[in-house]
Amino acid sequence: MKFRILHENKGRIRVHAEQVRMTMEQADILQYYLQNLPGVTRVTVRERTGDATIQYGDSATRFSILQALRNFRYGEVTLPKGMLETSGREMNAEYQEKLATRVVCHYGRKFLLPAPLSAAYTTLKSVKYIWKGIRTLMDRKIEVPVLDATAIGVSVLRGDYNTAGSVMFLLGIGELLEEWTHKKSVDDLARTLSLNVGKVWVRTDAAPILVSSSDVKPGDQVIVHVGNVVPFDGEVVEGEAMINQASLTGESVPVRRTAGNTVYAGTVLEEGEITVLVRTTGGSSRYEKIASMIEESEKLKSGLESRAEHLADKLVPYSLGGTALTWLLTRNTTKALSILMVDFSCALKLAMPISVLSAIREASLYNITVKGGKYLEAVAEADTIVFDKTGTLTKAKPTVADVISFGGRKPEELLRIAACLEEHFPHSMAKAVVQAAKDAHLDHQEMHSKVEYIVAHGISTKIGKKKAIIGSYHFVFEDEKCTVPEGMEEKFASLPEEYSHLYMAIDGVLEAVICIEDPLRPEAPEIIRALKELGLSKVVMMTGDSDRTARAIAARVGVDEYHAEVLPEDKARFCEEEKAAGRKVIMIGDGINDSPALSAANVGIAISDGAEIAREIADITISADNLNELVTLKKLSDALLRRIGRNYRSIVGFNAGLIVLGVTGVIVPTTSALLHNTSTLIIGLKSMQNLLHE
């Protein structure tokens, strides 16, 4: 396909697609294609002009981007299921059209409609606002609708139709902007949360096989193991499990599901194992459920936002009282109306939610998924941060360095057995074992019975009639009472200390130690220094690894304290103790064993390629590429609180000044209303701007 370069500078290029007209679907396909190119950081495609703006990381990427554009064909790009239906592009175009139509119609009526008809139209339109105010009073509340109704009603009664029309127009624009920003932020969040599961286990006549979720059809039977997300809506045909449905229903307690029960895509299996008969594989069903859940949830509201709304409603009686008092003292309706036309509540109720939702939207640009505004506030206020080690401070993809045999089997055979056991469960070390077997071209078809996963310990099953286990030292030697083969004690004592160890035993005797190289993330020390500079006074590392390994990592990254050989409940207990001491806690992890602590902390942050249950339970998810998103998240949260504070001061100061000018007769009510509503609109629009560009 042909593209023409319109403009370019360092790290940014704008191109135009040489076609008659670009549809919204084509724009989404092009955007998906471009933003998944190596080195590309951000892409904006405008379907109306056929232009695409591409931002990239370094000049070496420019050639590959231009080559990719030459090779681009709409029909050759495969999109994730449900992406076109939920892209949000059509919704944005719809709201842009609504906004333009409303502005054109308002000023068209104002300048073209005869005065009597304009007055009649304004009076008719005011009925909606007046009735809303009356209903609020009937509910025994004195809130913002009462103030709006009074201002509009008094203006109509006085024959000041211009003022009444302007007030209703600006209120309508504000409502439309808030609805648009809210809906866009909710859609962005739901779209991120509804990403399809990559691989699933499908039952076949021979043995379960691992396939891409896109290959699953209705009628297939999918096996779901502990810690995994249910990938599709369906019916349980075998097994029993405890399912966490909080992401869809808000239920905090897992529910029991057995044969014959229905399960839903996106819920998490916390205990047990089930086989699900797939009913539907549609990509948009989970998206719609999540969007509906977010719309109804109070998660989106931060404490500051709720307090702003409460304060806005509390100020309404004072505005009404001030209006009445001014009229009683001056008998001047014009001066009294100056107070009525200016209130603090409109701007507070508009600017605060837009600020929060815009921050959530902006976070998504940096591969950060935030499930609610209150979590951004919690990050800004936090003073303690707790890191899991494996897959968090260390690289998300550890590798197998060595397989040490303690029996008669060869290392290749031991690795094959270990991979056969580990491939069922989502943990970075398990993935390392499976990948090592794959790299060595070792076939590891099912050779065992049903696999049992013991959280934070390991895996237990049977190979033939022999019990096989793989996991931590505590699990293998203390819980399962396995022994080191006779004559191998010295070899066991001299295991290399620079690695983490996985122990595998068969029939109660140690067969192998798998040495896992888990290198530290190169950016970790700098990230921790940056977080301390941003106000986090206590940085803690917690791990199930040995004290020797933990001490070495802690010294290198610069944490304030570390805790080794901890269980999941120990991490959660630490978070609870810190909270009880009056500290605000962030917990960061990636595994099933981190889930209790993620729930216990003030805000839980999961790594994107960690266990699905961790991502589901966490309040925020960041990219697994590096930890820089943590600093970005902290800066974004701090900037949000600064913006909210600045908005509050601006709203109170400006509107107080308008009231003083109105009461002293310097400006008339029409001017007060215009300046008040214009300032509200400006503050709302500024609140939609990106925080990190300030």
N, C-alpha and C positions, 0 to 999 in steps of 0.2 A: 504494500500500500504506500502511496505517496504522501509525504509530509513536507511542509515548507518551514524553515526556521524564520521566526518573526523577530526574535530578540534573544540575546544571550549575554551573560556575564559569568564570572567565576562561580561555579557551583549551581548555576540556574540556567535553564533553557526553556524558551516558549516556542511551541511549534503549532502549525495549523494543518489540519487534515484536509487534503484536497478531495473533498466530496461535496455533493450538492447540499445535503442536509444530514446532520448527525442526530440520531434518535437517542432517547434516554438510555435505552438498552445498550446501544453501541458505546455510549459514553461510559457506562458502568463496566463494560467489557474492556475498553481501552484503559480505564483507570486501574482495574484489577491487574491487567497485564503489566502496566508500567510500574506500579508500586511494588511488584514482586521481583523486579529486576535487581540484581546485586548492586549495592552501592547507592540505590535510590532511597532518599529519606522522606520525600513528600511529593505527592502528585495532586494537581487540581485539573479536572477536565470540565470544560464548559460546553454543554451540548448546543447552546444557542449560537455560539460563534464557531464551534468546531475546533477550539484551541485547547492545548494541554500545556500546563506549566509543570516542569520537572525540576526538582531540587535533588542534587546528588552530593555525595560525600567528598570526592576528590576528582581532580582533572583526569586521572587515568580511567575513570568510568565513562567519560564523554563518548569515546569511540564505541564502546559496547552499547550505550544507549541509542546512538544513531543507527548502529547496525541492527539493533532489536526493532527499531521503528521501521526500517526497510523490510524486515522479515514479518512484520505484523499482518495478520489476517483475522478478521472477526470470527470466522467460522472455525479457526484452529485453536481457539482459547477455551479451555475447560474450566468452568466456574464451579465453586462449591454450591451444593444444593441450597436453594432458598435465597441465594445472594441477590439475584435480580429483584425478587419480590420484596425484599426488605432493605434495599440499598438506601432509601430515604431521599433519593434524587427527585422522584415524582412529588413527594410531600413538600420539599423545599420550593419547587416550581409553583405548586399550588398556593403556598403561603405568600410567595412573592407576588403572585397575581392578585391575591386577596388584598394585600397591602396597597398595591398600585391602584386597584379598582376603588378602594375606599377613599384614598386621597383625591383621585380624579373626580369621583362622584360628589365629595364634600364641597370642593371648590367650584365644581361645575354648577351645583345647586345654588351656592352662595352668590355667584356672579350672573347666572343666566336665568334663574327662577324668579318670577315676580314676587315682590315682598309679601303679599297676602298668602300666596301658595307656600312660600318658604316658611312663614309663620305657622301655617296649618301643619306642615310637615314636621317642624320642630316640636310643636305641641304634641302631636301624635306619637312621635318618637320618645318624648319625655315620659310617657305613661309607663314604659317598661322600667325605667330607673326609679320613678316615684313608687310604683307598686312593689319593687324590690325593697325599698326603704321601709314601706308600711309593713311588709311581711317580717322584716327584721325587728321592728318595734313590737309586732304581735308575738314574736318569740321572746319578748322581754329582753332584748339586747339593744344597746346603743353602739353600733359599730359603723364602719366606713360606708355601707350602703345608705344609712340614714343621713350621713353628711352629704353624700352625692345627691340624694333625692331632695334634700332641703335646698341645696345650692341651685339645682336645676329648676325645682318647683318655684322658688322665689323669683328667679330670673324670668320664667315664663309668665308668672302673675304680674310682674312689673312691665311686661312687654319687651324685655331685653332679650330678644330671640337670638341675637348674635352671640351673646355670652353663653346662653343655654346651649346653642348649637356647638360652639367651640369646646365647651366642657365635655359634651357627649362625644364629640369627635375624638378628642384626645384620650378620653377614657377608653373608647373603642380601639384606638390604635395601641394603647398600652396593653389592653387585654389580648389583642391579636399577637403582639410581639411576645408577651409572656407565654401564651399558648404555643406559639411556634418554637420558641427556645426550649420550653419544657418538653414538648413532644420530640424535638430533634435530639435532645439529650437522652431522653428515655429510650428512643429508638437506637441511638448509638450504643448505649449501655446494653440493651437487650440483644442487639446484633452481636456484640462481642461475647456475651455470655452464652449465646446459642450456637457457637461454632460446633460443627459436627465432630463426633468422635472419630479418630483416625482408623484404628484397627479393632476388630471384634472377633471373638471366638464363635464359630458356627459349628453346630453338631452335624456330623455326616454319619453314614452307615459304618465307615471304617473307624474314624477317630475325629475328635474336634480339630478344626483347622483355623488358622489365623488369616483373616481376609480383610480387605479394605471395606469400610462401612458403606461405601458407594456401591459395592457389589452385592449387598444384602437386599433380598426381595421379600415382600409380604409372604408369609407362610414359612419362612426360614426359622430355625430354632437357634437362638443366640444364648451362649453361656455367659453369665455375669458373675465374676468373682468378687470377693470382699475388697472394698476400697475403690471399686470402679463405679462409673456413672452408667445407669441404664441407658443404652444408646437409642432405643426406639420404644414407642408405645406398644404394649402387647399384653399377653396373658401368660401367667406362670403355669408351666406344664409339669415342672419337676423342681423339687427342692423347697427350702424354707429360708427366709431371710428377714432381717430387720432393715427397713428402707427409710432413709432420711428424705422427707418430702418438703423440707423447709423452703427450698428455692421456688417451689410452685404453690404451696398451700400456706406457708408460714408456720406450720406445725413444728414445734421445737422438739417433740418426742418422736423417735423413729416408730414406724408402724410395722406390724408383722404381716408378711405376705407369703402365702402358700399356694399350692396348685389350685387353679381356678380363679385366683385373684388377678386384678388388673394392675399393671405397673406403668409408669409414665416416663417418657424420655426426659433426662435431666435430673432425675432423682438419684440418690447415692446409696449403694448397698454397704451398710456398716457391719453387718454380721451375716454369716452363712453364705450360701451359693444357690443360684436359681438358674433354670433354663426358661427362656422367654420365647413364646410363639409370637413372631413379629406381625403386627397388624398393619402398621403404616410406616413408611420410610421417608415421608415428606419432610423436607428441610425446614419449612416455615412453621410447623406446628409448635415446636419448642419455643421459637422466637415469639410467637403470639402469646403463649402462656406466660413467658417471662415478662413481656411488655405489659400484659394485663396485671401481673403481680406487682410490678414496680409502680404502675399508675395508682394502685390501691394502697400501697405500702407507705408507712410513715418514715421509711428508711431515708428517703430523699431529703428530709428536712434536718438541717443541722440545728444545734441548740441556739445558735445566734439567730438563725432564720426564724425559728419559732418565737424567740423572745422579741424579735423585731415586729412580727405580726401581732403579738400580744400587746406590745407597746403602742402599735398603731391603733388598735381598737381602744386601748385605754385613753388615748388622746382625743378621741371623738367627742366625749361629753364636755371636755374643756373647750374645744372649738365651738361647740354649740352654746355653751355657757358664756364664752367670751363674746359671741355674736349678740346674744340677748342682753348682756350687760352693757355693751357699747351702744345698743339702740336705746336702752333705758336711760343712759347718762347723756346721750347726745341727741336722741330722737332723730338721728340721721340714718336713714335706711342705707344710703350709699356706703357710709363708713362701716356699718354693721355687716353689710354684704362682703366687704373687703376681707373680713375674717373668715366668713363662710366659704369664700372662693379659694381660700388658701388653707390647706391642711397638710399635716406631716404624713398622714397615713398612706395616701396614694403612693407617694414615692417610696416609702419604707416597704410597702407590700409588693411593689413592682421590682425595685432594685435588688432586694436581698435574695429572692428566689432565683432571679436571672443570674446574679453573681455566682451562686452556688452551682446551678446547672451548667453554666458556661465553663466553670472550672472543671466539672466532671467531663464535659465534652473535650476541653483542652487536654486533659490528662490522657484521653484515648489517643491523641496525636503522638504521644510519646510511649505507646504500647503499655499504658497503665489503665487498668479497668477498676473504676471506683464504684461501689454498689450503693453509695449514698453520701449526701453532703456532710452528715455528722461524722463520717470517718475522716474526711479532710480536716475538719475541725479538731478531731482527736489527734491526728498526726501533728498539726500545728502546736497543740498544747502538750504533746508528749515530752517527757524528760528521760525516759528509760527505753532502750531498745534491746531486744533479745534476739540473737541469731542462732538458728540451728547451724551445725557445721557442714555436714555432708550434703552437697548439692546446693548449698546456699553461700557460705563463705568459700567453700571449695568449688571446683568446676562442676557444672551440672552433669558432665559426662565423664565420670571416672573410668579408668581402663584397667584390665587385668594385666598385672606385671609378671606374675609367675603362678604356676600351679605346682605345689609341692606334694608329692605322693607319700603316704605313710603305710601303704599296703602293697599288694602285688600288681595293682592296676597302673597302666601308663597315664601320664598327665592328660593326654588327649582324650582318653576314655573318661577320666574323672571330670574334665571340662564339659564333655558331652552330657553326662548325667546331670551335672549342676545346671547347665543351660535348660535342660528338659524340665527341671523343677522351677527354676527362677522365671521362666518366660510368662508365667501366669500372673505375676504380681508387679505392681507399679512402684519401683524404687530404683534410685540411680545405680546402686550397686548391682541389683538384679539385671538392669539393662546392660551394665558393663559385662557381666558374665555371658549374657545372650549374644551380645555383639562380638565378644571374643570368639565364641564358638562359630558364629557366622563367618568371621574373618578367616578362621582356620578351615572353613568348608566342612565343618563337622555336622553330620545329619543327626538331629536329636528328636526323632519322632517319639510320640508318647510311649513310655515303657512302665508307667507307674499307675497306681490306683488314684482315687480322689485325693487332691492336694489340700492340706489344711494350712492356713496362714495364721501364725500367732504374732499379733502386732508387736513390733519393736523387738522381737526375738528371732523368728525365722520360719522355716517351712518344714512340715512333717508329712510323710506319705509312706507308701510301701512299694518296693520294687520286687515283684514276685511275692515271697512270703517274708522278706526282710524289711525291717523298718529303716527308712532313710530320712535323715534330717540334715538341714543346712541352715546356718545362722550365726548368731553371736557366740562368744565364749561362754557368756552367762547361760545361754539357752542350751548349748551342746553339752557343756561339762557340769554345770551346777543344777539346771532343771532336769536334763535328760540323763545325767550321771554317766555320760560316755567316758571311755578311757583311751589313753594313748597306747598304741601297740607296744608290747614289751621290746625293749632294746632301742626304742625310738625317742626316749626321753631327752637325750642330749640334742638330737635334731630338732625336737619341738622347742626346746629352750633357746635355740639359736635362730629362731625365725627372724627375718629382717625387720627391724624396728621402724623403718621409714614408711612402711605400708600399713594400711588397714587390712584386717584379716577376716575372711569368711571360713568357717569350719564346717566340713561335711563328714558325717559319720554314717556308717551302715551297720546295722545289727549291734549298736552300742559301742562300736570301735571307730576311732578316727581314721578316715580314709584319705582325706586331703585337706590342705589349707590353701585357700585361694588368696593370693596377695593382690590387693587392690591399690593401685596408684591413684590417689585422689588429690591432684595438685591444687594448690591455693589459687583462687582467682587473682590474676595480676593486679586488678584494680582494687581489691579488698582493703588493703591498708590505707590507700588514699581516700576511699569512700568513707571509712570509719573516721578519719581525721576531719573530713568535710562535714560529716554529720555532727561531730562534736562542736565544730565551729558554728553550726546552725542552731545550737542550743540543746542538743541531747547530752545530758551530763553523765549518764551511766550507760555503758555499752557492755553487754554480757554475751558470752557464747556458751551454748549448752549442747552436749553431744552424748550419744550412747557409746562412743569410742572409749578406748583406754585413756587413763590419765596421762600416759606418756605421749600419745598422739595429740591429745587435746592441749597439753601444755606447750608443745612445739608450735602448733597453729596459733594459739592465743598470743604467744610472744611475737610472732611474725606480723600479725594483723593489728596488734595494739589495743585489744579489748581491755576493759577495766577489771573484769573478773571472768572466770570460766568455771563450768561444772561438767565433770566427766562421768561416764557410765550411768547416765540418768535414764529413767523410763519415761514414757509419755506423761504419766500422772505427776512425775517430778517437775517437768516443764510447766504443766498447768498450775501446779501448786506454787511454783516460784512466781508466776504472773499474778496469782491471787494474793500472795503475800506482799508483793510490791504495791499492788493496788490498795491493799488494806493499810499500807504505810503512807498512803496519800500521793503515790506517784502515778503518772499516766504512762501506760506500757504499750509499746509496739512489739509484736512478735512476728518474726519472719521465718518461714519454713517451707518445705516442699514435699514432705512425706506423710504417710498415713499416721505415723507416730507423732507428728506435729499437730494433728487436728485438735486434740483437747486444749493445747496451749493457744492455738489460733482463736479458739472460741473464748478462752478465759481472758485474753488480753483486751485492752480498750479498743485496739484495732489490730486485726490479724492480716498479714500480708503473705501471699503465696507466690512461689515461683511458677511461671506459666507452664513449664514442662514437667512439673512435679506430679504427685498423685492427684487423681481427679477429685477425691474426697477433700483434699486440702484446698484445692481451688474453689470447690463448691462452698466450703465452710468459711473461707477467708472473706474479709470485707473488701480487700484490694488485691489485685493480681498484677504482677510486674513481669516484664519480659525476662526470659532466661539468658539472654545474650550476655548481659553484664549487670552489675549492680548500680550503674549510674542513674537508673530510673529512681532509686531511693532518694538520691540528692535532688533530682528533679521534682519528685513528689513532695519532699519537705519544703522546697522553695515555692512550689505551687500553692501548698497549703498555707504557708506563712503569708504569701502575697494575697491570697483570698481573704484572710483575716484583716490584713491591712486595707484592702479595698472596701470591705464591709464597714470598717471603722471610719474610713475616709468618706464613704457614701453617707453614713449616719451624720457625721459632722456637717457635711455639705447640705444635706436635706434640712437639718434643724436650723443651721445658720441662715441659709438663704430664705427659707419660708418664714422664719421669725422676722427677718428684715422686711419681707413683703407685708406682713401683718402690721408692723409699725408704720410703714409708709402708707398703708391703706387707712388705718385709724386716724392718722394725722392729716389725711386728705391730700397727700402728695400725689397718689395715683388712684385711679378709679377702679371699681370692681372688675370691669372688663379687662383692664391692663393686668390687674392682680391675677385673674384667672389665666390669662394668656401666658404670663411669665411663670406662674406656678406649674401649669401643665407642660409648658415647653421645657422647663428645668427638669421635671419628672421624666419626660421623654429622653432628654439628653443624658441624664444619669442612667436610665435604663439601657440606652444604646451603648454608652461607655462601659457598662457592666458586662456587655456581651463581648468586649474585646479580650484578646488573649492576655493573660496575666504576666507571662514570662517575657513578653515583648516590652513591658513597661520599663 
